[in-house]
Amino acid sequence: MNTDLLAAIMAASARVAAEHERTAGPEVHAASGRRTPRGAEFRARLAGPGINVIAECKRRSPSRGILRHPYDPGAIAGGYAAAGAAAISVLTENTFFDGSLDHLSAVRERVDVPLLRKDFISTSFQLVEARAAGADAVLLIAAGLDAGTLARLIGEAAALGLAALVEVHTRQELVRALAAGADLVGVNSRNLKTLEVNLHVLDEIILGIPAGVTAVAESGLRTAADVGRLRAAGYDAFLVGELLMTTPDPGGALASLLTLAAGFE
């Protein structure tokens, strides 16, 4: 994903949200008011002992195309919950990932595990949408937000009861995230310009994450050995998507990963 593509996805997501606000804003705000997000539980589950995995529901990616067909996020999430996922991530971006807020709502109906809305969020209304659909946390991508917007969205998410997982890829983005008040930092090993995955990025950036900030390793985790090594390096949790989504039984694959990775602790 080059920076122009990132900007395009951010803009497309904002346009969809603006249209949703225009057509259903009062209903979404009302639905949001009926929810009680568990942002604190989301943070606690990621920071707890053991191998903590955010298992992802994702139908498509721009780099690999369709990952799963047919795609039933509720059923997939049920398997993840049964396997012991610490949390579940649901892709809701429509234009490039074939996601939907309806997918998040379907997962919320199916499981009681804390949920992350994974999208390209840049507006306040997208936070309200997340809460209304049943999310407990949202992803904020540092590369796509200026410092002021990032800090504002972290604060607004907290006011709504949502945890904010702030994604970084470089040391400079980490500095900005921490300055903005991030207490949950996801380190993406995928280069946003080349789409290449470099796990050494995870080794480098963990050195700059201070005690008290929960660290999540994202992208490119292929084996239990990867997870075990990064747990030893200081990561508290791991976001795993394509590895699970491309298997016949995502829940079974997660259970196996958790069992094998525990052997490296």
N, C-alpha and C positions, 0 to 999 in steps of 0.2 A: 504494500500500500504506500504509494509515494505521497508526499505532503499535499499535492494537489488533489489526489484522490481522498485523502483524509478530510480536506476542506470540503470536497464535494459531498462526502457522506454526512459530515456535520450539517451542511446546509440543507441537504435533502431531509434529514431527520427533523430539523427545525421547521421546515416548510410543512411537513406532515403534521407536526404538533400544532402549528399555528392554525391549520385548517380544522383540526380536531377541536381546538379551543373555540374557533368561530362557530362551529356547528353544534358542539355539545359541552361548551365550557361550564355552564351551571350544573349540569348533571355530573360532570367529572368532579367538580369541587364538592358536590354533595356526597358522592361516593367516597371521596377521599376522607371526608369528615366522619364517615361511618367506620373507618379502618383504624386499627391501633398497631402501627408497625413495631417490630421488635428489633430495632437497630442495635440496641445494647446486646441482645442475645446473639445477633449476627457477629458482632465484634468478639464477644466472649467465646463463641464456638471456634472462631479462627485462631484465637490466641491460646486456646487450651492445649493440654499435653497431647502427645500422640501425633498421628498422621491425619491432618485436617484437610479434606479435599472439598473444593467448590466444584461440583460436577455440572457440566454445561449441557443445556439443550440448545442445539443449533442446527438448523436444516441446511444452510448453505453458507459458503464463504466466498469472497471475491477471488481468492487465490486458487481454491480447489473446486469451486462449483458446488453442485448438489452433494451433500454428505450423506443424506438419508432420505429414502423414499420407499414406502410412505413414511410420513413424519407425524408422530403422535406424542407431543411433548408431555401430556399428562401421564401417559403410560410409561414413558421414559423416566420421568421424575419419580414415579412410584417405585421403579426399580432402583433408582439412586437412593431414595430414602430407605428402602429395605436393606440396601447394601451398607449403609452407614455414612452417607455423605454428611459433612458438617453443614453444608449449605448447597443450594442449587442456583445456578445462573441460567437465565432465560434470555436469549437474543430476541429483541423486540423490533430492531430496525428492519423496515420493510423493503426499501428500494434495492439494497445490495445484499441483504442476508435473508430475505424472505421471512422475516420475523413479524410479530404482531403482538400488540398488547393483549389480544385474546389468548395467545399462547401463555402469557404470564398468568392471566386469570384462570385458565384451565389448570395450570400447575398448582396455583393456590388452592383451587377446589380439591385437588387430589392429595396434597401432602401438607404436613405441618412443619416441615423443615424451613428455616429462614431462607428467603429468596432475594436474589440480586437481579435487578433490572440491568441487563447489559445492553447499552445503546450508546449513541453519540450525543450526549446531553449537553445543551448549551443554554437552555431557557428554564425559567422558573416553572412554567406550566408542565414541562416534562417531569419535574419532580412530583407535582400534584398527580399527574397521570400514573406515575409509578406507585404512589401510595394508594390511589384508587383501585389499581389492578391487583394489589396485594403484596407489593414488594416491601421488603424490610431494609433494603440497601440499594444504592445506585452506583454505577460506574461513572467516574469523571476522568476524562483523558487530558492530561496536562498539555500534551502537544497541540491540542485543538482549542485551548482556552487561554486567554490572557490572564495575567496574575490577579487582576481585580475580579474578573468573572469567576475564576476558580475559587477564590476566597469567599465570594458572595454565595456561590452555589453550595459550598461546604456548609456555610452557616444556615442557609435556608433548608438544606436537607436535614440538619440537626433539629431545626425548629419543627419539622414535620415528623420527627421521630425516626428518620432514615439514617442509616450509616452511609458514609461516602467512601468508597474504595477508589483512591486516586491512582491512576495508572501513569507510570513513568518509563522511559526507555534510556535516559541519559542521566549523568550526574547533575547536569544543569536543571533538568526537569525535576529531579529529586529535591534540589535546593528550593525551587519554586513551590513544590508541593508542601514541603515542611513549613515554609514561610507562610503559606496560605492556611495552615492549621490542620493539615492532614494527619490523622492518627492511624489510618489504614492505608498502606502503600502497596500497590501491585506493580511488580517489575516485569515488563513485557520483554521477553528475549527476542521478539521479532522486530527487525529493523523496518520502520515505517516507510523508508524510501525504497528499499530493495525487496522487501518481503522475506528476506533471508532470516533464519533463526540462528542465533549464536548464544549458546548457554553460558559462555564466559561473561556475557553482560550481567547475568544473574550473580556470578561470583564477584564481579567488580562492584556493583551497586549495593549489595548487602553490606559492604564495609562502611557505607555512609548512612545507613539507617540506624538512628539512635535507639537505645533501650526505651521501652514504653510505646514505640510505634510498631504495630503489627505488620509484618512483611509477608506478602503473598507472591509466590513465583508463578508467572504466567507464560504460556506458549512453549511449545517444543518439548514438553515432558513426555517421553516415549516409554520409559521403563521404570520399574520399581527402584532400580539402582539410581536413576536420576533423582527421584523423589528422596530417597534415603540420603544421598550425598548432599542435596540442597537443604534437607532438614538439619543435617550436621553443620552446615555452613551458617545456619541461623534463621532460615525461613520458617515461619509459623504455619503457613498454609499454602495450598497449591490449587490453581485453577486449571482443570483438565477438561478439554472439550473434544477435539478431533479424534484423539486416541480412543475415546469411548464411543463417539458417535458413528465411527466407521466399523464397529464390531457388530455381529449379529445380536448380541445381548449386552447393551450398555451397562445395565445394573450388575450383571455377572462379571463384566470386565472391571468395574469399579471394585467389587468385592475382592477379586483376585489381586488388584493393584494394592489395596489397603493391606491385605494379608502379607503380600510379599515385601512391601515397603516397610512394614513393621519389623521385619527381620533385620533391617539395616540400622535400627535405632540402637 
